[in-house]
């Protein structure tokens, strides 16, 4: 959903992630003029999710 913030020209994406507790870290990317140009939402920590499994497989 592309939600417009009332009384502004700003829009925010709103969507359901489907998993987890609904709290995810959000990072902003800036261009060379200091303007926000990117938003990154980390839905899964790959190292945390798969790191232990890989380490266990290597030990066997």
mmJSON file of the N, C-alpha and C atoms, coordinates in Angstrom:
{"data_MODEL":{"atom_site":{
"group_PDB":["ATOM","ATOM","ATOM","ATOM","ATOM","ATOM","ATOM","ATOM","ATOM","ATOM","ATOM","ATOM","ATOM","ATOM","ATOM","ATOM","ATOM","ATOM","ATOM","ATOM","ATOM","ATOM","ATOM","ATOM","ATOM","ATOM","ATOM","ATOM","ATOM","ATOM","ATOM","ATOM","ATOM","ATOM","ATOM","ATOM","ATOM","ATOM","ATOM","ATOM","ATOM","ATOM","ATOM","ATOM","ATOM","ATOM","ATOM","ATOM","ATOM","ATOM","ATOM","ATOM","ATOM","ATOM","ATOM","ATOM","ATOM","ATOM","ATOM","ATOM","ATOM","ATOM","ATOM","ATOM","ATOM","ATOM","ATOM","ATOM","ATOM","ATOM","ATOM","ATOM","ATOM","ATOM","ATOM","ATOM","ATOM","ATOM","ATOM","ATOM","ATOM","ATOM","ATOM","ATOM","ATOM","ATOM","ATOM","ATOM","ATOM","ATOM","ATOM","ATOM","ATOM","ATOM","ATOM","ATOM","ATOM","ATOM","ATOM","ATOM","ATOM","ATOM","ATOM","ATOM","ATOM","ATOM","ATOM","ATOM","ATOM","ATOM","ATOM","ATOM","ATOM","ATOM","ATOM","ATOM","ATOM","ATOM","ATOM","ATOM","ATOM","ATOM","ATOM","ATOM","ATOM","ATOM","ATOM","ATOM","ATOM","ATOM","ATOM","ATOM","ATOM","ATOM","ATOM","ATOM","ATOM","ATOM","ATOM","ATOM","ATOM","ATOM","ATOM","ATOM","ATOM","ATOM","ATOM","ATOM","ATOM","ATOM","ATOM","ATOM","ATOM","ATOM","ATOM","ATOM","ATOM","ATOM","ATOM","ATOM","ATOM","ATOM","ATOM","ATOM","ATOM","ATOM","ATOM","ATOM","ATOM","ATOM","ATOM","ATOM","ATOM","ATOM","ATOM","ATOM","ATOM","ATOM","ATOM","ATOM"],
"id":[1,2,3,4,5,6,7,8,9,10,11,12,13,14,15,16,17,18,19,20,21,22,23,24,25,26,27,28,29,30,31,32,33,34,35,36,37,38,39,40,41,42,43,44,45,46,47,48,49,50,51,52,53,54,55,56,57,58,59,60,61,62,63,64,65,66,67,68,69,70,71,72,73,74,75,76,77,78,79,80,81,82,83,84,85,86,87,88,89,90,91,92,93,94,95,96,97,98,99,100,101,102,103,104,105,106,107,108,109,110,111,112,113,114,115,116,117,118,119,120,121,122,123,124,125,126,127,128,129,130,131,132,133,134,135,136,137,138,139,140,141,142,143,144,145,146,147,148,149,150,151,152,153,154,155,156,157,158,159,160,161,162,163,164,165,166,167,168,169,170,171,172,173,174,175,176,177,178,179,180],
"type_symbol":["N","C","C","N","C","C","N","C","C","N","C","C","N","C","C","N","C","C","N","C","C","N","C","C","N","C","C","N","C","C","N","C","C","N","C","C","N","C","C","N","C","C","N","C","C","N","C","C","N","C","C","N","C","C","N","C","C","N","C","C","N","C","C","N","C","C","N","C","C","N","C","C","N","C","C","N","C","C","N","C","C","N","C","C","N","C","C","N","C","C","N","C","C","N","C","C","N","C","C","N","C","C","N","C","C","N","C","C","N","C","C","N","C","C","N","C","C","N","C","C","N","C","C","N","C","C","N","C","C","N","C","C","N","C","C","N","C","C","N","C","C","N","C","C","N","C","C","N","C","C","N","C","C","N","C","C","N","C","C","N","C","C","N","C","C","N","C","C","N","C","C","N","C","C","N","C","C","N","C","C"],
"label_atom_id":["N","CA","C","N","CA","C","N","CA","C","N","CA","C","N","CA","C","N","CA","C","N","CA","C","N","CA","C","N","CA","C","N","CA","C","N","CA","C","N","CA","C","N","CA","C","N","CA","C","N","CA","C","N","CA","C","N","CA","C","N","CA","C","N","CA","C","N","CA","C","N","CA","C","N","CA","C","N","CA","C","N","CA","C","N","CA","C","N","CA","C","N","CA","C","N","CA","C","N","CA","C","N","CA","C","N","CA","C","N","CA","C","N","CA","C","N","CA","C","N","CA","C","N","CA","C","N","CA","C","N","CA","C","N","CA","C","N","CA","C","N","CA","C","N","CA","C","N","CA","C","N","CA","C","N","CA","C","N","CA","C","N","CA","C","N","CA","C","N","CA","C","N","CA","C","N","CA","C","N","CA","C","N","CA","C","N","CA","C","N","CA","C","N","CA","C","N","CA","C","N","CA","C","N","CA","C","N","CA","C"],
"label_alt_id":[null,null,null,null,null,null,null,null,null,null,null,null,null,null,null,null,null,null,null,null,null,null,null,null,null,null,null,null,null,null,null,null,null,null,null,null,null,null,null,null,null,null,null,null,null,null,null,null,null,null,null,null,null,null,null,null,null,null,null,null,null,null,null,null,null,null,null,null,null,null,null,null,null,null,null,null,null,null,null,null,null,null,null,null,null,null,null,null,null,null,null,null,null,null,null,null,null,null,null,null,null,null,null,null,null,null,null,null,null,null,null,null,null,null,null,null,null,null,null,null,null,null,null,null,null,null,null,null,null,null,null,null,null,null,null,null,null,null,null,null,null,null,null,null,null,null,null,null,null,null,null,null,null,null,null,null,null,null,null,null,null,null,null,null,null,null,null,null,null,null,null,null,null,null,null,null,null,null,null,null],
"label_comp_id":["UNK","UNK","UNK","UNK","UNK","UNK","UNK","UNK","UNK","UNK","UNK","UNK","UNK","UNK","UNK","UNK","UNK","UNK","UNK","UNK","UNK","UNK","UNK","UNK","UNK","UNK","UNK","UNK","UNK","UNK","UNK","UNK","UNK","UNK","UNK","UNK","UNK","UNK","UNK","UNK","UNK","UNK","UNK","UNK","UNK","UNK","UNK","UNK","UNK","UNK","UNK","UNK","UNK","UNK","UNK","UNK","UNK","UNK","UNK","UNK","UNK","UNK","UNK","UNK","UNK","UNK","UNK","UNK","UNK","UNK","UNK","UNK","UNK","UNK","UNK","UNK","UNK","UNK","UNK","UNK","UNK","UNK","UNK","UNK","UNK","UNK","UNK","UNK","UNK","UNK","UNK","UNK","UNK","UNK","UNK","UNK","UNK","UNK","UNK","UNK","UNK","UNK","UNK","UNK","UNK","UNK","UNK","UNK","UNK","UNK","UNK","UNK","UNK","UNK","UNK","UNK","UNK","UNK","UNK","UNK","UNK","UNK","UNK","UNK","UNK","UNK","UNK","UNK","UNK","UNK","UNK","UNK","UNK","UNK","UNK","UNK","UNK","UNK","UNK","UNK","UNK","UNK","UNK","UNK","UNK","UNK","UNK","UNK","UNK","UNK","UNK","UNK","UNK","UNK","UNK","UNK","UNK","UNK","UNK","UNK","UNK","UNK","UNK","UNK","UNK","UNK","UNK","UNK","UNK","UNK","UNK","UNK","UNK","UNK","UNK","UNK","UNK","UNK","UNK","UNK"],
"label_asym_id":["A","A","A","A","A","A","A","A","A","A","A","A","A","A","A","A","A","A","A","A","A","A","A","A","A","A","A","A","A","A","A","A","A","A","A","A","A","A","A","A","A","A","A","A","A","A","A","A","A","A","A","A","A","A","A","A","A","A","A","A","A","A","A","A","A","A","A","A","A","A","A","A","A","A","A","A","A","A","A","A","A","A","A","A","A","A","A","A","A","A","A","A","A","A","A","A","A","A","A","A","A","A","A","A","A","A","A","A","A","A","A","A","A","A","A","A","A","A","A","A","A","A","A","A","A","A","A","A","A","A","A","A","A","A","A","A","A","A","A","A","A","A","A","A","A","A","A","A","A","A","A","A","A","A","A","A","A","A","A","A","A","A","A","A","A","A","A","A","A","A","A","A","A","A","A","A","A","A","A","A"],
"label_entity_id":["1","1","1","1","1","1","1","1","1","1","1","1","1","1","1","1","1","1","1","1","1","1","1","1","1","1","1","1","1","1","1","1","1","1","1","1","1","1","1","1","1","1","1","1","1","1","1","1","1","1","1","1","1","1","1","1","1","1","1","1","1","1","1","1","1","1","1","1","1","1","1","1","1","1","1","1","1","1","1","1","1","1","1","1","1","1","1","1","1","1","1","1","1","1","1","1","1","1","1","1","1","1","1","1","1","1","1","1","1","1","1","1","1","1","1","1","1","1","1","1","1","1","1","1","1","1","1","1","1","1","1","1","1","1","1","1","1","1","1","1","1","1","1","1","1","1","1","1","1","1","1","1","1","1","1","1","1","1","1","1","1","1","1","1","1","1","1","1","1","1","1","1","1","1","1","1","1","1","1","1"],
"label_seq_id":[1,1,1,2,2,2,3,3,3,4,4,4,5,5,5,6,6,6,7,7,7,8,8,8,9,9,9,10,10,10,11,11,11,12,12,12,13,13,13,14,14,14,15,15,15,16,16,16,17,17,17,18,18,18,19,19,19,20,20,20,21,21,21,22,22,22,23,23,23,24,24,24,25,25,25,26,26,26,27,27,27,28,28,28,29,29,29,30,30,30,31,31,31,32,32,32,33,33,33,34,34,34,35,35,35,36,36,36,37,37,37,38,38,38,39,39,39,40,40,40,41,41,41,42,42,42,43,43,43,44,44,44,45,45,45,46,46,46,47,47,47,48,48,48,49,49,49,50,50,50,51,51,51,52,52,52,53,53,53,54,54,54,55,55,55,56,56,56,57,57,57,58,58,58,59,59,59,60,60,60],
"pdbx_PDB_ins_code":[null,null,null,null,null,null,null,null,null,null,null,null,null,null,null,null,null,null,null,null,null,null,null,null,null,null,null,null,null,null,null,null,null,null,null,null,null,null,null,null,null,null,null,null,null,null,null,null,null,null,null,null,null,null,null,null,null,null,null,null,null,null,null,null,null,null,null,null,null,null,null,null,null,null,null,null,null,null,null,null,null,null,null,null,null,null,null,null,null,null,null,null,null,null,null,null,null,null,null,null,null,null,null,null,null,null,null,null,null,null,null,null,null,null,null,null,null,null,null,null,null,null,null,null,null,null,null,null,null,null,null,null,null,null,null,null,null,null,null,null,null,null,null,null,null,null,null,null,null,null,null,null,null,null,null,null,null,null,null,null,null,null,null,null,null,null,null,null,null,null,null,null,null,null,null,null,null,null,null,null],
"Cartn_x":[0.842,0.0,0.903,0.585,1.339,0.548,0.892,0.139,0.722,-0.142,0.286,0.118,1.182,1.118,0.237,-0.809,-1.733,-1.017,-1.487,-0.984,0.471,0.967,2.324,2.284,3.42,3.57,4.31,4.524,5.302,4.426,5.012,4.346,5.21,4.569,5.271,4.689,5.555,5.03,4.577,3.444,2.942,2.606,3.127,2.894,3.037,2.521,2.606,3.816,4.615,5.806,5.465,4.467,4.04,4.678,5.835,6.524,7.074,7.503,8.2,7.272,7.881,7.133,6.733,7.088,6.738,7.753,8.834,9.905,11.122,11.487,12.618,13.473,14.798,15.649,15.486,15.506,15.369,16.591,17.172,18.363,18.061,18.604,18.417,19.715,19.582,20.722,20.614,21.75,21.785,22.581,22.15,22.902,24.027,24.756,25.912,25.543,24.265,23.832,23.239,23.222,22.692,21.201,20.578,19.148,18.923,17.86,17.518,17.107,17.713,17.394,17.091,17.223,17.023,16.563,15.68,15.269,15.47,16.182,16.442,15.842,14.999,14.393,14.965,15.57,16.197,15.174,14.524,13.512,14.122,15.311,15.954,17.45,18.037,19.484,20.03,20.612,21.066,22.048,22.989,23.98,23.305,22.367,21.664,20.782,20.112,19.187,19.892,21.015,21.659,23.077,23.648,25.04,25.333,24.512,24.757,24.661,23.704,23.524,24.769,25.308,26.524,27.689,27.837,28.93,28.824,27.597,27.391,27.751,27.372,27.683,29.185,29.905,31.352,32.048,31.471,32.072,31.936,30.915,30.675,31.669],
"Cartn_y":[-1.153,0.0,1.236,2.191,3.442,4.506,4.725,5.612,7.014,8.009,9.415,9.972,10.586,11.209,12.45,12.538,13.677,15.029,15.949,17.33,17.44,16.425,16.472,15.895,15.922,15.274,13.948,13.496,12.284,11.037,9.974,8.678,7.633,6.661,5.562,4.239,3.268,1.939,1.259,0.617,-0.151,-1.536,-2.559,-3.922,-4.893,-6.085,-7.137,-8.001,-8.26,-9.088,-10.57,-10.927,-12.319,-13.131,-12.737,-13.494,-12.552,-13.116,-12.338,-11.54,-10.686,-9.896,-8.523,-8.22,-6.933,-5.836,-6.152,-5.177,-5.545,-4.674,-4.93,-3.673,-3.825,-2.64,-2.012,-0.693,0.06,0.954,0.946,1.746,2.676,3.887,4.876,5.057,5.162,5.474,6.914,7.579,8.99,9.155,10.088,10.374,11.363,11.769,12.646,14.043,14.423,15.73,15.637,14.431,14.249,13.976,13.812,13.515,12.007,11.637,10.213,9.7,8.598,8.035,6.538,5.947,4.505,4.156,3.166,2.611,1.099,0.542,-0.896,-1.429,-2.443,-3.083,-4.486,-4.792,-6.102,-7.049,-7.849,-8.783,-10.018,-10.387,-11.574,-11.313,-11.774,-11.711,-13.045,-13.057,-14.295,-15.038,-14.33,-14.976,-15.626,-14.924,-15.456,-16.641,-16.534,-17.58,-18.84,-18.701,-19.858,-20.109,-19.2,-19.305,-20.525,-20.825,-21.964,-23.273,-23.374,-24.595,-24.871,-23.828,-23.988,-24.429,-23.812,-24.156,-25.605,-26.073,-27.451,-28.424,-28.096,-28.962,-29.053,-27.953,-27.946,-28.79,-28.843,-29.608,-31.11,-31.556,-32.998,-33.623],
"Cartn_z":[0.0,0.0,0.0,-0.801,-0.874,-0.119,1.146,2.029,2.001,1.806,1.806,3.215,3.729,5.049,4.93,5.748,5.641,5.726,4.923,4.886,4.447,3.735,3.179,1.77,1.118,-0.183,-0.05,1.184,1.431,1.38,0.83,0.755,1.448,2.069,2.727,2.259,2.001,1.683,2.974,2.939,4.078,3.558,4.239,3.781,4.935,4.744,5.749,5.454,6.477,6.272,6.329,7.122,7.192,8.296,8.797,9.83,10.888,11.998,13.018,13.905,14.709,15.683,15.159,13.932,13.346,13.588,14.279,14.523,13.688,12.787,11.904,11.811,11.786,11.64,10.252,10.232,8.984,8.84,7.65,7.364,6.198,6.271,5.214,4.441,3.135,2.281,1.819,1.744,1.346,0.06,-0.778,-1.996,-1.691,-2.723,-2.529,-2.026,-2.137,-1.627,-0.221,0.351,1.698,1.759,0.596,0.548,0.683,1.375,1.487,0.114,-0.308,-1.62,-1.548,-0.361,-0.248,1.163,1.242,2.524,2.45,3.429,3.475,4.768,4.656,5.822,5.924,7.058,7.255,7.883,7.031,7.507,8.158,7.734,8.279,8.379,9.456,9.629,9.136,7.961,7.333,8.226,8.819,9.684,10.886,11.49,12.651,12.259,11.125,10.7,10.219,9.534,8.92,9.409,10.172,10.599,11.439,12.454,13.331,12.571,11.668,10.89,10.054,9.423,8.622,9.489,10.664,11.565,12.023,12.334,12.763,11.647,10.403,9.271,9.057,9.268,9.081,10.147,11.357,12.443,12.228,11.517,11.3,10.36],
"occupancy":[1.0,1.0,1.0,1.0,1.0,1.0,1.0,1.0,1.0,1.0,1.0,1.0,1.0,1.0,1.0,1.0,1.0,1.0,1.0,1.0,1.0,1.0,1.0,1.0,1.0,1.0,1.0,1.0,1.0,1.0,1.0,1.0,1.0,1.0,1.0,1.0,1.0,1.0,1.0,1.0,1.0,1.0,1.0,1.0,1.0,1.0,1.0,1.0,1.0,1.0,1.0,1.0,1.0,1.0,1.0,1.0,1.0,1.0,1.0,1.0,1.0,1.0,1.0,1.0,1.0,1.0,1.0,1.0,1.0,1.0,1.0,1.0,1.0,1.0,1.0,1.0,1.0,1.0,1.0,1.0,1.0,1.0,1.0,1.0,1.0,1.0,1.0,1.0,1.0,1.0,1.0,1.0,1.0,1.0,1.0,1.0,1.0,1.0,1.0,1.0,1.0,1.0,1.0,1.0,1.0,1.0,1.0,1.0,1.0,1.0,1.0,1.0,1.0,1.0,1.0,1.0,1.0,1.0,1.0,1.0,1.0,1.0,1.0,1.0,1.0,1.0,1.0,1.0,1.0,1.0,1.0,1.0,1.0,1.0,1.0,1.0,1.0,1.0,1.0,1.0,1.0,1.0,1.0,1.0,1.0,1.0,1.0,1.0,1.0,1.0,1.0,1.0,1.0,1.0,1.0,1.0,1.0,1.0,1.0,1.0,1.0,1.0,1.0,1.0,1.0,1.0,1.0,1.0,1.0,1.0,1.0,1.0,1.0,1.0,1.0,1.0,1.0,1.0,1.0,1.0],
"B_iso_or_equiv":[0.0,0.0,0.0,0.0,0.0,0.0,0.0,0.0,0.0,0.0,0.0,0.0,0.0,0.0,0.0,0.0,0.0,0.0,0.0,0.0,0.0,0.0,0.0,0.0,0.0,0.0,0.0,0.0,0.0,0.0,0.0,0.0,0.0,0.0,0.0,0.0,0.0,0.0,0.0,0.0,0.0,0.0,0.0,0.0,0.0,0.0,0.0,0.0,0.0,0.0,0.0,0.0,0.0,0.0,0.0,0.0,0.0,0.0,0.0,0.0,0.0,0.0,0.0,0.0,0.0,0.0,0.0,0.0,0.0,0.0,0.0,0.0,0.0,0.0,0.0,0.0,0.0,0.0,0.0,0.0,0.0,0.0,0.0,0.0,0.0,0.0,0.0,0.0,0.0,0.0,0.0,0.0,0.0,0.0,0.0,0.0,0.0,0.0,0.0,0.0,0.0,0.0,0.0,0.0,0.0,0.0,0.0,0.0,0.0,0.0,0.0,0.0,0.0,0.0,0.0,0.0,0.0,0.0,0.0,0.0,0.0,0.0,0.0,0.0,0.0,0.0,0.0,0.0,0.0,0.0,0.0,0.0,0.0,0.0,0.0,0.0,0.0,0.0,0.0,0.0,0.0,0.0,0.0,0.0,0.0,0.0,0.0,0.0,0.0,0.0,0.0,0.0,0.0,0.0,0.0,0.0,0.0,0.0,0.0,0.0,0.0,0.0,0.0,0.0,0.0,0.0,0.0,0.0,0.0,0.0,0.0,0.0,0.0,0.0,0.0,0.0,0.0,0.0,0.0,0.0],
"pdbx_formal_charge":[null,null,null,null,null,null,null,null,null,null,null,null,null,null,null,null,null,null,null,null,null,null,null,null,null,null,null,null,null,null,null,null,null,null,null,null,null,null,null,null,null,null,null,null,null,null,null,null,null,null,null,null,null,null,null,null,null,null,null,null,null,null,null,null,null,null,null,null,null,null,null,null,null,null,null,null,null,null,null,null,null,null,null,null,null,null,null,null,null,null,null,null,null,null,null,null,null,null,null,null,null,null,null,null,null,null,null,null,null,null,null,null,null,null,null,null,null,null,null,null,null,null,null,null,null,null,null,null,null,null,null,null,null,null,null,null,null,null,null,null,null,null,null,null,null,null,null,null,null,null,null,null,null,null,null,null,null,null,null,null,null,null,null,null,null,null,null,null,null,null,null,null,null,null,null,null,null,null,null,null],
"auth_seq_id":[1,1,1,2,2,2,3,3,3,4,4,4,5,5,5,6,6,6,7,7,7,8,8,8,9,9,9,10,10,10,11,11,11,12,12,12,13,13,13,14,14,14,15,15,15,16,16,16,17,17,17,18,18,18,19,19,19,20,20,20,21,21,21,22,22,22,23,23,23,24,24,24,25,25,25,26,26,26,27,27,27,28,28,28,29,29,29,30,30,30,31,31,31,32,32,32,33,33,33,34,34,34,35,35,35,36,36,36,37,37,37,38,38,38,39,39,39,40,40,40,41,41,41,42,42,42,43,43,43,44,44,44,45,45,45,46,46,46,47,47,47,48,48,48,49,49,49,50,50,50,51,51,51,52,52,52,53,53,53,54,54,54,55,55,55,56,56,56,57,57,57,58,58,58,59,59,59,60,60,60],
"auth_comp_id":["UNK","UNK","UNK","UNK","UNK","UNK","UNK","UNK","UNK","UNK","UNK","UNK","UNK","UNK","UNK","UNK","UNK","UNK","UNK","UNK","UNK","UNK","UNK","UNK","UNK","UNK","UNK","UNK","UNK","UNK","UNK","UNK","UNK","UNK","UNK","UNK","UNK","UNK","UNK","UNK","UNK","UNK","UNK","UNK","UNK","UNK","UNK","UNK","UNK","UNK","UNK","UNK","UNK","UNK","UNK","UNK","UNK","UNK","UNK","UNK","UNK","UNK","UNK","UNK","UNK","UNK","UNK","UNK","UNK","UNK","UNK","UNK","UNK","UNK","UNK","UNK","UNK","UNK","UNK","UNK","UNK","UNK","UNK","UNK","UNK","UNK","UNK","UNK","UNK","UNK","UNK","UNK","UNK","UNK","UNK","UNK","UNK","UNK","UNK","UNK","UNK","UNK","UNK","UNK","UNK","UNK","UNK","UNK","UNK","UNK","UNK","UNK","UNK","UNK","UNK","UNK","UNK","UNK","UNK","UNK","UNK","UNK","UNK","UNK","UNK","UNK","UNK","UNK","UNK","UNK","UNK","UNK","UNK","UNK","UNK","UNK","UNK","UNK","UNK","UNK","UNK","UNK","UNK","UNK","UNK","UNK","UNK","UNK","UNK","UNK","UNK","UNK","UNK","UNK","UNK","UNK","UNK","UNK","UNK","UNK","UNK","UNK","UNK","UNK","UNK","UNK","UNK","UNK","UNK","UNK","UNK","UNK","UNK","UNK","UNK","UNK","UNK","UNK","UNK","UNK"],
"auth_asym_id":["A","A","A","A","A","A","A","A","A","A","A","A","A","A","A","A","A","A","A","A","A","A","A","A","A","A","A","A","A","A","A","A","A","A","A","A","A","A","A","A","A","A","A","A","A","A","A","A","A","A","A","A","A","A","A","A","A","A","A","A","A","A","A","A","A","A","A","A","A","A","A","A","A","A","A","A","A","A","A","A","A","A","A","A","A","A","A","A","A","A","A","A","A","A","A","A","A","A","A","A","A","A","A","A","A","A","A","A","A","A","A","A","A","A","A","A","A","A","A","A","A","A","A","A","A","A","A","A","A","A","A","A","A","A","A","A","A","A","A","A","A","A","A","A","A","A","A","A","A","A","A","A","A","A","A","A","A","A","A","A","A","A","A","A","A","A","A","A","A","A","A","A","A","A","A","A","A","A","A","A"],
"auth_atom_id":["N","CA","C","N","CA","C","N","CA","C","N","CA","C","N","CA","C","N","CA","C","N","CA","C","N","CA","C","N","CA","C","N","CA","C","N","CA","C","N","CA","C","N","CA","C","N","CA","C","N","CA","C","N","CA","C","N","CA","C","N","CA","C","N","CA","C","N","CA","C","N","CA","C","N","CA","C","N","CA","C","N","CA","C","N","CA","C","N","CA","C","N","CA","C","N","CA","C","N","CA","C","N","CA","C","N","CA","C","N","CA","C","N","CA","C","N","CA","C","N","CA","C","N","CA","C","N","CA","C","N","CA","C","N","CA","C","N","CA","C","N","CA","C","N","CA","C","N","CA","C","N","CA","C","N","CA","C","N","CA","C","N","CA","C","N","CA","C","N","CA","C","N","CA","C","N","CA","C","N","CA","C","N","CA","C","N","CA","C","N","CA","C","N","CA","C","N","CA","C","N","CA","C","N","CA","C","N","CA","C"],
"pdbx_PDB_model_num":[1,1,1,1,1,1,1,1,1,1,1,1,1,1,1,1,1,1,1,1,1,1,1,1,1,1,1,1,1,1,1,1,1,1,1,1,1,1,1,1,1,1,1,1,1,1,1,1,1,1,1,1,1,1,1,1,1,1,1,1,1,1,1,1,1,1,1,1,1,1,1,1,1,1,1,1,1,1,1,1,1,1,1,1,1,1,1,1,1,1,1,1,1,1,1,1,1,1,1,1,1,1,1,1,1,1,1,1,1,1,1,1,1,1,1,1,1,1,1,1,1,1,1,1,1,1,1,1,1,1,1,1,1,1,1,1,1,1,1,1,1,1,1,1,1,1,1,1,1,1,1,1,1,1,1,1,1,1,1,1,1,1,1,1,1,1,1,1,1,1,1,1,1,1,1,1,1,1,1,1]
}}}
